[in-house]
Amino acid sequence: MGLTTFNGIPIHPLLVHFVVVLVPLSALLLLSSVCWPAARRRLGLITPIVALVSLVLVPLTTEAGEWLEDRTPRDPLVRIHAELGDQLVFWSAGVFLVSLAWWAMHEPRVRAWWVKRAKFESAQVSRVVAVGLAVVGIALAAGSVVQVYRIGDSGAAAVWSDPAGTAATQVK
C-alpha cells in the first residue's frame, strides 16, 4: 500500500497536478537539449533529473488513482482514464532514458571515460547514435505530451460527465 491519502483525502488529484506539469516540462527540456546545443550545455544534468522525478511520480499517481478507482462506482469512463494512465509510465521511462543517454553522450567526462573503456572513438558512430537518439527523443517527447493530454481529457470526462442524466432533470 503506497501513498493514497493525505489527511483522509485521496492524494491522486494532488499528484496529478505534479505529473501534468513535470511530464511536459521533461519533454520540453529534452526537446531543447536535442535541438539546441546551447540549451543542452546550460541545462546539463537538469534534464535527466526532471525526467527522473517525473518517472517516479507517474507510478505513484497511477497507484493512488487505482486506489481511488476501487472506492468509486464502476464507470467505463474511469476505466478508460485508468488504462490511459497506465501507459504513461512507458513514455516517461523513454523520456528519462533518452535524456540520460543524451546528457551522457555530450558530457565530456562521461565521453572521455567511455572512449578510454571502449578503446575507440568513431565520429561516424557517434553521429549515427546522436541522430537516432534525437529522433527517438523527439518522438517520445511529443508522445508523452499527447498521452498526458489524453489522460487528462479522459479524466475530466470521467469526473464531469453526467451518466445518470441528473443535471438535465435538475435544471427543469
C-alpha positions in Angstrom: 0.0 0.0 0.0 1.6 3.3 -1.1 0.7 6.9 -0.9 -3.0 7.1 -1.3 -4.4 9.7 1.1 -3.4 12.8 2.9 -5.4 13.8 5.9 -8.1 11.4 4.8 -8.4 12.9 1.3 -7.4 11.0 -1.8 -4.0 12.2 -3.0 -4.5 11.3 -6.6 -5.8 14.8 -7.6 -2.8 16.4 -6.0 -0.2 14.1 -7.6 -1.9 14.6 -11.0 -1.0 18.3 -10.9 2.7 17.4 -10.5 2.6 14.9 -13.3 0.7 17.3 -15.6 3.4 19.9 -15.1 6.6 17.7 -14.9 5.9 15.3 -17.8 5.5 18.1 -20.4 8.4 20.0 -18.7 10.6 16.9 -19.1 9.6 16.7 -22.8 10.3 20.4 -23.3 13.7 20.1 -21.7 14.6 17.1 -23.8 13.5 18.8 -27.0 15.6 21.9 -26.0 18.6 19.7 -25.3 18.3 17.7 -28.5 17.5 20.7 -30.8 19.6 23.5 -29.3 23.2 22.8 -28.3 23.5 26.0 -26.2 20.5 24.8 -24.2 22.0 21.4 -23.8 25.2 22.9 -22.3 23.2 25.1 -19.9 20.7 22.5 -18.8 23.2 19.7 -18.3 22.1 17.2 -15.8 18.8 19.1 -15.1 17.0 17.4 -18.0 17.5 13.8 -16.8 16.9 14.8 -13.2 13.5 16.4 -14.0 12.7 13.3 -16.2 13.6 11.0 -13.3 11.3 12.9 -10.9 8.5 12.6 -13.5 9.2 8.9 -13.9 9.0 8.4 -10.1 5.8 10.4 -9.8 3.9 8.7 -12.6 3.6 5.2 -10.9 2.8 6.9 -7.5 0.0 8.8 -9.2 -1.2 5.7 -11.0 -1.3 3.7 -7.8 -3.2 6.4 -6.0 -5.6 6.6 -8.9 -6.2 2.8 -8.8 -6.8 3.0 -5.1 -9.4 5.8 -5.7 -10.9 3.8 -8.6 -11.5 0.8 -6.3 -13.5 3.1 -4.0 -15.8 4.7 -6.6 -18.8 3.3 -8.5 -17.8 1.4 -11.7 -17.8 3.7 -14.7 -16.5 3.0 -18.2 -15.0 6.5 -18.4 -13.0 5.9 -15.3 -11.7 2.6 -16.7 -10.6 4.3 -19.9 -8.9 7.0 -17.9 -7.1 4.3 -15.8 -6.0 2.4 -18.9 -4.5 5.5 -20.5 -2.8 6.4 -17.2 -1.2 3.0 -17.0 0.6 3.7 -20.3 2.2 7.0 -19.2 5.0 5.2 -17.3 6.4 3.8 -20.6 6.5 7.3 -22.2 8.1 8.8 -19.0 10.7 6.0 -18.9 11.6 6.6 -22.5 12.0 10.3 -22.0 14.2 9.7 -18.9 16.4 7.1 -20.7 16.9 9.2 -23.8 17.6 12.4 -21.8 20.1 10.5 -19.7 21.8 9.0 -22.7 21.8 12.4 -24.5 23.4 14.0 -21.5 26.0 11.2 -21.1 26.8 11.3 -24.7 27.6 15.1 -24.6 29.2 15.2 -21.1 33.0 15.5 -21.6 33.9 13.4 -18.5 31.5 10.6 -19.4 32.6 10.7 -23.0 36.3 10.5 -22.0 35.6 7.6 -19.7 33.7 5.8 -22.5 36.5 6.3 -25.1 39.0 5.0 -22.6 36.9 1.9 -21.8 35.9 1.2 -25.4 39.3 1.8 -26.8 37.9 3.6 -29.8 36.1 6.8 -30.8 34.4 6.9 -34.1 32.9 10.2 -35.1 30.6 8.4 -37.6 29.2 6.0 -35.0 28.7 9.0 -32.6 26.9 10.9 -35.3 24.6 7.9 -36.1 23.8 7.4 -32.4 23.2 11.1 -31.9 20.8 11.3 -34.8 19.0 8.1 -33.6 18.7 9.4 -30.1 17.5 12.8 -31.3 14.7 11.2 -33.5 13.6 8.9 -30.7 13.8 11.7 -28.1 11.6 14.0 -30.3 9.1 11.2 -30.8 9.0 10.3 -27.1 8.7 14.0 -26.0 5.7 14.5 -28.4 4.1 11.2 -27.4 4.4 11.9 -23.7 2.7 15.3 -24.0 -0.1 13.8 -26.2 -0.5 11.0 -23.7 -0.8 13.5 -20.8 -3.5 15.3 -22.7 -5.4 12.1 -23.5 -5.3 11.1 -19.8 -6.4 14.5 -18.6 -9.2 14.7 -21.2 -10.5 11.2 -20.2 -10.2 12.1 -16.5 -12.1 15.3 -16.9 -14.8 13.4 -18.9 -15.0 10.8 -16.1 -15.3 13.4 -13.3 -17.5 15.9 -15.0 -19.8 13.6 -17.1 -23.4 13.0 -16.0 -24.1 9.3 -16.8 -27.4 9.3 -15.0 -28.7 12.4 -16.7 -29.4 14.1 -13.3 -28.2 17.5 -14.4 -30.8 17.8 -17.1 -33.6 16.8 -14.7 -32.5 19.3 -12.1 -32.5 22.3 -14.5 -36.2 22.0 -15.2 
